[in-house]
Protein backbone atom coordinates (compact mmCIF):
# COMPACT_ATOMS: atom_id res chain seq x y z
CA UNK A 1 0.00 0.00 0.00
CA UNK A 2 1.33 3.41 -0.99
CA UNK A 3 0.69 6.51 1.05
CA UNK A 4 -1.25 7.99 -1.91
CA UNK A 5 -3.41 4.95 -2.75
CA UNK A 6 -6.84 6.12 -3.84
CA UNK A 7 -5.62 9.66 -4.55
CA UNK A 8 -5.76 11.42 -7.90
CA UNK A 9 -3.06 13.90 -8.92
CA UNK A 10 -3.01 16.49 -11.68
CA UNK A 11 0.52 17.45 -12.77
CA UNK A 12 1.00 20.08 -15.47
CA UNK A 13 4.14 19.97 -17.55
CA UNK A 14 4.67 16.34 -16.64
CA UNK A 15 5.81 15.06 -20.01
CA UNK A 16 9.42 15.79 -19.22
CA UNK A 17 11.85 17.21 -16.67
CA UNK A 18 10.81 18.05 -13.13
CA UNK A 19 7.13 17.49 -13.88
CA UNK A 20 7.78 13.99 -15.17
CA UNK A 21 9.73 13.11 -12.04
CA UNK A 22 6.94 14.50 -9.84
CA UNK A 23 4.35 12.43 -11.74
CA UNK A 24 6.48 9.28 -11.41
CA UNK A 25 6.97 9.84 -7.68
CA UNK A 26 3.26 10.36 -7.10
CA UNK A 27 2.51 7.19 -9.09
CA UNK A 28 5.12 5.19 -7.13
CA UNK A 29 3.33 6.29 -3.97
CA UNK A 30 0.01 5.03 -5.37
CA UNK A 31 -1.65 8.08 -6.92
CA UNK A 32 -3.48 7.95 -10.23
CA UNK A 33 -2.04 10.74 -12.37
CA UNK A 34 -3.36 13.13 -14.99
CA UNK A 35 -0.32 13.87 -17.14
CA UNK A 36 -0.01 17.05 -19.18
CA UNK A 37 2.33 18.28 -21.84
CA UNK A 38 2.05 20.61 -24.79
CA UNK A 39 2.93 17.66 -27.01
CA UNK A 40 1.41 14.18 -27.07
CA UNK A 41 4.64 12.15 -27.35
CA UNK A 42 6.28 13.24 -24.07
CA UNK A 43 2.99 12.80 -22.19
CA UNK A 44 2.60 9.30 -23.62
CA UNK A 45 6.16 8.50 -22.54
CA UNK A 46 5.37 9.51 -18.96
CA UNK A 47 2.14 7.52 -19.02
CA UNK A 48 4.03 4.45 -20.25
CA UNK A 49 6.57 4.87 -17.43
CA UNK A 50 3.75 5.13 -14.86
CA UNK A 51 2.03 2.05 -16.26
CA UNK A 52 5.34 0.16 -16.16
CA UNK A 53 5.36 0.89 -12.41
CA UNK A 54 1.89 -0.64 -12.16
CA UNK A 55 0.19 2.75 -11.90
CA UNK A 56 -2.67 4.43 -13.69
CA UNK A 57 -2.43 7.59 -15.77
CA UNK A 58 -4.26 9.50 -18.47
CA UNK A 59 -3.29 12.51 -20.55
CA UNK A 60 -4.76 15.97 -20.82
CA UNK A 61 -2.48 17.57 -23.36
CA UNK A 62 -2.37 21.10 -24.62
CA UNK A 63 -1.47 24.61 -23.64
CA UNK A 64 -2.09 25.30 -19.95
CA UNK A 65 -2.57 28.97 -20.86
CA UNK A 66 -5.64 28.24 -23.02
CA UNK A 67 -8.73 29.84 -21.44
CA UNK A 68 -10.58 26.52 -21.09
CA UNK A 69 -7.62 24.41 -19.97
CA UNK A 70 -8.24 24.59 -16.20
CA UNK A 71 -11.73 23.22 -16.54
CA UNK A 72 -10.58 20.64 -19.06
CA UNK A 73 -7.81 19.15 -16.89
CA UNK A 74 -10.00 18.96 -13.79
CA UNK A 75 -12.76 17.35 -15.85
CA UNK A 76 -10.22 14.83 -17.18
CA UNK A 77 -9.36 13.80 -13.61
CA UNK A 78 -13.00 13.51 -12.61
CA UNK A 79 -14.04 11.62 -15.74
CA UNK A 80 -11.11 9.19 -15.60
CA UNK A 81 -10.76 8.66 -11.86
CA UNK A 82 -13.82 10.17 -10.14
CA UNK A 83 -11.98 12.67 -7.94
CA UNK A 84 -9.04 15.04 -7.65
CA UNK A 85 -6.86 15.37 -4.54
CA UNK A 86 -3.54 16.84 -5.64
CA UNK A 87 -2.78 19.67 -8.06
CA UNK A 88 0.81 20.37 -9.06
CA UNK A 89 1.17 23.52 -11.15
CA UNK A 90 4.53 22.85 -12.75
CA UNK A 91 4.22 23.73 -16.47
CA UNK A 92 6.42 26.53 -17.66
CA UNK A 93 9.29 27.84 -19.69
CA UNK A 94 11.37 30.98 -19.97
CA UNK A 95 11.53 33.62 -22.67
CA UNK A 96 14.29 35.93 -21.48
CA UNK A 97 15.20 39.45 -22.43
CA UNK A 98 16.19 42.62 -20.63
CA UNK A 99 13.15 44.76 -19.92
CA UNK A 100 13.93 47.47 -22.48
CA UNK A 101 13.96 44.82 -25.22
CA UNK A 102 11.09 42.67 -23.92
CA UNK A 103 7.94 42.66 -26.03
CA UNK A 104 4.41 42.61 -24.66
CA UNK A 105 4.12 39.16 -26.23
CA UNK A 106 7.07 37.87 -24.15
CA UNK A 107 5.68 39.42 -20.98
CA UNK A 108 2.15 38.13 -21.49
CA UNK A 109 3.18 34.62 -22.58
CA UNK A 110 5.26 33.99 -19.46
CA UNK A 111 2.72 35.48 -17.06
CA UNK A 112 -0.04 33.47 -18.75
CA UNK A 113 1.79 30.16 -18.30
CA UNK A 114 3.28 30.71 -14.85
CA UNK A 115 0.52 32.71 -13.14
CA UNK A 116 -2.76 32.88 -15.05
CA UNK A 117 -2.80 29.15 -15.88
CA UNK A 118 -2.39 28.06 -12.23
CA UNK A 119 -5.08 30.58 -11.25
CA UNK A 120 -7.51 29.11 -13.78
CA UNK A 121 -6.66 25.51 -12.86
CA UNK A 122 -7.15 26.19 -9.15
CA UNK A 123 -10.39 28.06 -9.77
CA UNK A 124 -11.66 25.05 -11.73
CA UNK A 125 -10.43 22.72 -8.98
CA UNK A 126 -12.44 24.68 -6.40
CA UNK A 127 -15.65 23.98 -8.33
CA UNK A 128 -15.01 20.31 -7.49
CA UNK A 129 -13.42 20.87 -4.08
CA UNK A 130 -16.22 22.57 -2.19
CA UNK A 131 -19.00 20.06 -2.96
CA UNK A 132 -16.58 17.17 -2.37
CA UNK A 133 -15.63 18.51 1.07
CA UNK A 134 -19.30 19.08 1.98
CA UNK A 135 -20.18 15.52 0.89
CA UNK A 136 -17.24 14.05 2.81
CA UNK A 137 -18.22 15.98 5.96
CA UNK A 138 -21.76 14.61 5.74
CA UNK A 139 -20.27 11.13 5.49
CA UNK A 140 -18.10 11.78 8.54
CA UNK A 141 -14.86 11.71 6.54
CA UNK A 142 -12.01 14.21 6.41
CA UNK A 143 -10.02 14.06 3.19
CA UNK A 144 -6.87 16.16 2.97
CA UNK A 145 -5.98 17.56 -0.43
CA UNK A 146 -2.77 19.23 -1.63
CA UNK A 147 -1.78 22.03 -3.99
CA UNK A 148 1.84 22.47 -5.02
CA UNK A 149 2.76 25.53 -7.07
CA UNK A 150 6.28 25.37 -8.47
CA UNK A 151 8.13 28.65 -8.07
CA UNK A 152 11.73 29.78 -8.41
CA UNK A 153 14.37 31.75 -6.58
CA UNK A 154 13.83 34.28 -9.39
CA UNK A 155 10.46 35.04 -7.80
CA UNK A 156 12.16 35.98 -4.53
CA UNK A 157 15.51 37.40 -5.64
CA UNK A 158 14.85 38.46 -9.24
CA UNK A 159 17.16 37.49 -12.09
CA UNK A 160 18.75 39.58 -14.83
CA UNK A 161 16.91 39.19 -18.12
CA UNK A 162 13.88 37.60 -16.47
CA UNK A 163 11.56 40.41 -15.44
CA UNK A 164 8.60 38.46 -16.88
CA UNK A 165 9.52 35.14 -15.25
CA UNK A 166 10.51 36.75 -11.94
CA UNK A 167 7.24 38.70 -11.79
CA UNK A 168 5.23 35.56 -12.56
CA UNK A 169 7.03 33.50 -9.92
CA UNK A 170 6.65 36.27 -7.32
CA UNK A 171 2.97 36.23 -8.20
CA UNK A 172 2.72 32.46 -7.74
CA UNK A 173 4.32 32.86 -4.31
CA UNK A 174 1.61 35.35 -3.36
CA UNK A 175 -1.13 33.14 -4.80
CA UNK A 176 0.19 30.17 -2.84
CA UNK A 177 0.24 32.06 0.47
CA UNK A 178 -3.25 33.42 -0.11
CA UNK A 179 -4.73 30.03 -0.99
CA UNK A 180 -3.12 28.49 2.09
CA UNK A 181 -5.17 30.96 4.14
CA UNK A 182 -8.35 30.57 2.11
CA UNK A 183 -8.38 26.81 1.59
CA UNK A 184 -7.17 25.52 4.95
CA UNK A 185 -10.80 25.30 6.07
CA UNK A 186 -11.38 22.88 3.17
CA UNK A 187 -8.56 20.59 4.38
CA UNK A 188 -6.24 21.68 1.58
CA UNK A 189 -2.54 22.15 2.22
CA UNK A 190 -1.17 24.69 -0.24
Secondary structure, DSSP 8 states (H G I E B T S, - for coil): --TTTT-EEEETTTTSHHHHHHHHHHHHTT-EEEE--SSHHHHHHHHHHHHHTT--EEE--S-TTSTTHHHHHHHHHHHHHS---EEEE-------B-GGG--HHHHHHHHIIIIIHHHHHHHHHHHHHHHHHHHHHHTT----EEEEE---THHHH--TTBHHHHHHHHHHHHHHHHHHHHHGGGTEE-
